[in-house]
Amino acid sequence: MLTDFTRVLVVGKSPVNRVVVSKIVERSGLKPTSKSPEAAATTLRSLIPGAVVLDGGADNKDCDALMSGIDALRRTSGRSLPSVIL
């Protein structure tokens, strides 16, 4: 599976934050895909985005379960892809 550099996966528990960040990503010319932390794990199996934006919540732990999956993708790619923004 190839990395799609035009795709950005936006992950967070707050639907409002996901919409705001997705709009920012969209205005920068990229294609956002917005998911909750629970649904994002499934998405990462079928889509390798160029970047992942994580909203960790107040304690920065909301997306901890995704870190191993993202790390596995980065090891598989042999590069630091996807890029991660927390």
N, C-alpha and C positions, 0 to 999 in steps of 0.2 A: 504494500500500500504506500502511496506517495504522499508527501506532505503538500497540502494545499495552502500556499502562502497568502492567498486572498481571504482565507477563512480565519476568524477569531472566535474561540469558544469563550463565552462570558458565563461565569458560574457564580451563583450566590443564592442564599436563602431568601433574600428580600426581592420580590418581584419588581418593586419600584426601582431599586438599585440596578437590577439587571436591565430594565428598559432604558434607564438613563445612560448607562455605560454602553449599551448596544447602539443607541442613537449617536453617541460620540464616535464609536468605531465605524458606523455607517457613514458618517459625515467625513471621515478620513479616507473614504474610498474602499473600505474593506467590507467583507460580508460577515456580519455577526450571527452566531447561533447562541441563543440564550437558554440556559438550563439550570435547574436546581442541582445542588451537589449530588443528590441521589441519582438523578437522571444523567448527569454528566459522565459517570463511569461507563454507562452503556454507549453513550455517544462517542467516547474516545476509542471504543473498539471498532467503530465504523468510519470515523472521520479523524484524520490527523491534521489538525489546524496548524497554521504557522505560528500562532500565539494563543495563549490561554490567559484570560484575566480572571483572577480569583478574588471574590469578596469574602474575606475570612470572618466577617462579622465583628462584633465588639471585642471578642477575645482572640481573633485571628485563628480560630480552630474549626470553623464551619466546613472548610474544604480539606481538612487533614486526610480524610479517607481517599482523596484523589491523588495525593502526592506519590504514592507507590506506582500507580498507573502512569502518571506523567513521567516519572523517573524511568520506568520501563521503556516508554516510547523514546525517550532521549538516548538511552543506551542502545536501542535498536537502530536509531538513525545514525549513530556514530558521531553525532554533533549535538549541540545544545538546542535541539528542536523537539518539541515546540518551545518557543520562548515563553516565560512565565512572568506575569505581572501580578503582584499581590497587593 
